[in-house]
């Protein structure tokens, strides 16, 4: 099946309120153009340099999402154009995004990454750290970022019940965050292998790569 067919097939399975991020990391521009011509406008990358190059080369109405782990010293390279940063896992990083957004006269949307998996290799805040950050005066002083929700990655396992439990835990934290601050609309959870489960548990944004572009 072509990339366009794959996209159509996946979009047919998504409820209207769920946003599809096509994970295009490591894929050549030709693949992204094929997806673009099939109507896809939101692409997710996990390396800032690669994303910056693609931003320069490809149509300007593409919405670029940074979905990988972000090093603070690289934020400046994506600050002029990035639409949404998914993996904000520390206040230090939030502060740097705010600083670089200000230099570019922009407000950058962010998702705070919550650690829900049982694997230690995954990044993220726990719920205590999250609520400490959002209650702080330092957080409220950041004028060039807008936190619009949360992101999380489930454990890489065939145990569906464990994955469901982790997604449910994230949704509970998301609901609590919605009660505490305004403008919380986005819950980014679910990838090619588990996105249907994630949607059942309340995801509003899924990150799908291999099911669209083929395996890496």
ZIURGI-V969502 format. One record per residue. N is the residue number from 1. PHI is phi in degrees with one decimal (NA if undefined). OMEGA is omega in whole degrees, -180 to 180 (999 if undefined). Layout:
((N;PHI;OMEGA) (N;PHI;OMEGA))
This chain:
((1;NA;-180) (2;-79.1;177) (3;-58.7;-180) (4;-62.8;178) (5;-64.0;179) (6;-58.6;-180) (7;-60.6;-179) (8;-60.7;-179) (9;-62.1;-179) (10;-68.9;-179) (11;-60.3;179) (12;-67.0;-179) (13;-93.8;-175) (14;-94.7;172) (15;-62.5;-175) (16;-59.7;-175) (17;-83.4;-177) (18;-102.6;-180) (19;-90.0;179) (20;-99.8;171) (21;-100.5;178) (22;-82.6;-176) (23;-81.0;-171) (24;-106.4;-178) (25;-55.4;180) (26;67.5;-178) (27;-88.7;-179) (28;-70.6;-179) (29;-54.8;-179) (30;-57.6;179) (31;-66.3;180) (32;-67.2;178) (33;-62.4;178) (34;-61.4;178) (35;-66.7;179) (36;-61.6;-179) (37;-67.5;176) (38;-87.5;174) (39;105.1;-179) (40;-78.5;-179) (41;-121.9;-177) (42;-112.4;-178) (43;-124.7;-179) (44;-113.8;179) (45;-124.6;180) (46;-116.8;175) (47;-127.2;-173) (48;-64.5;-179) (49;-61.7;-179) (50;-64.1;180) (51;-64.0;180) (52;-61.6;179) (53;-63.6;-180) (54;-65.4;178) (55;-58.5;180) (56;-67.6;-172) (57;-85.4;-168) (58;-109.6;-176) (59;-53.1;-172) (60;-80.7;177) (61;-92.7;175) (62;-76.7;177) (63;-98.1;-176) (64;-94.7;177) (65;-112.0;174) (66;-90.7;-173) (67;-107.0;-178) (68;-92.5;176) (69;-69.7;-175) (70;-107.2;173) (71;-90.3;-174) (72;-58.0;-176) (73;-71.7;-179) (74;-103.7;-175) (75;-56.4;-175) (76;-58.6;-177) (77;-73.6;-179) (78;-103.5;-175) (79;-56.8;-179) (80;-68.2;-170) (81;-137.7;-171) (82;-59.7;-177) (83;-90.2;-177) (84;-146.9;176) (85;-103.7;-174) (86;-81.3;-165) (87;-105.6;-179) (88;-79.9;-170) (89;-118.3;176) (90;-160.2;177) (91;-68.2;178) (92;-57.2;180) (93;-68.1;178) (94;-58.4;-180) (95;-63.9;180) (96;-67.9;178) (97;-62.1;178) (98;-60.8;-179) (99;-62.3;-178) (100;-73.2;177) (101;-64.3;180) (102;-61.8;179) (103;-59.6;-179) (104;-97.8;179) (105;55.1;-178) (106;-131.2;166) (107;-114.4;-177) (108;-101.0;178) (109;-78.8;-177) (110;-135.3;168) (111;-115.2;176) (112;-87.4;-177) (113;-87.8;180) (114;-106.2;-180) (115;-83.1;-179) (116;-115.5;-175) (117;-81.2;177) (118;-85.8;179) (119;-86.6;-179) (120;-78.6;-178) (121;-74.2;-178) (122;-81.3;179) (123;-90.9;172) (124;141.6;177) (125;-87.6;166) (126;-95.2;-172) (127;-64.5;178) (128;-62.6;179) (129;-62.7;180) (130;-57.0;-174) (131;-74.4;173) (132;-66.5;-180) (133;-62.0;-173) (134;-70.6;179) (135;-86.7;-172) (136;-83.1;176) (137;-64.1;180) (138;-60.2;179) (139;-65.2;-178) (140;-66.9;179) (141;-83.1;-179) (142;-78.8;-174) (143;-98.9;-175) (144;-110.4;170) (145;-126.4;175) (146;-133.2;176) (147;-79.2;-177) (148;-112.0;179) (149;164.6;-175) (150;-128.7;173) (151;-133.2;175) (152;-155.1;178) (153;-120.6;180) (154;-76.9;175) (155;-59.8;177) (156;-80.3;-175) (157;-153.1;175) (158;-83.8;-179) (159;-76.8;-175) (160;-61.8;-178) (161;-66.9;177) (162;-65.1;179) (163;-60.5;180) (164;-60.6;-180) (165;-61.7;-180) (166;-67.7;177) (167;-62.7;-179) (168;-64.7;178) (169;-61.6;180) (170;-64.9;-180) (171;-63.9;178) (172;-63.0;178) (173;-64.7;179) (174;-59.4;180) (175;-61.0;179) (176;-66.6;179) (177;-62.8;178) (178;-59.3;179) (179;-73.4;-174) (180;-91.8;179) (181;-133.1;-178) (182;-82.2;172) (183;80.9;179) (184;-89.6;-173) (185;-125.6;-166) (186;-116.4;174) (187;-121.1;-176) (188;-93.0;175) (189;-150.5;-179) (190;110.7;178) (191;-128.5;-174) (192;-47.1;-174) (193;-78.7;-172) (194;-135.8;-172) (195;-67.3;-179) (196;-66.4;176) (197;-63.0;-179) (198;-61.0;180) (199;-64.8;176) (200;-57.2;-177) (201;-94.3;171) (202;111.0;179) (203;-63.4;175) (204;-114.7;-180) (205;-149.9;-180) (206;-119.8;-177) (207;-112.3;-173) (208;-123.0;-178) (209;-118.2;-172) (210;-62.1;180) (211;-71.2;177) (212;-98.3;-171) (213;-98.0;-174) (214;87.8;-175) (215;-72.2;-177) (216;-80.2;999))
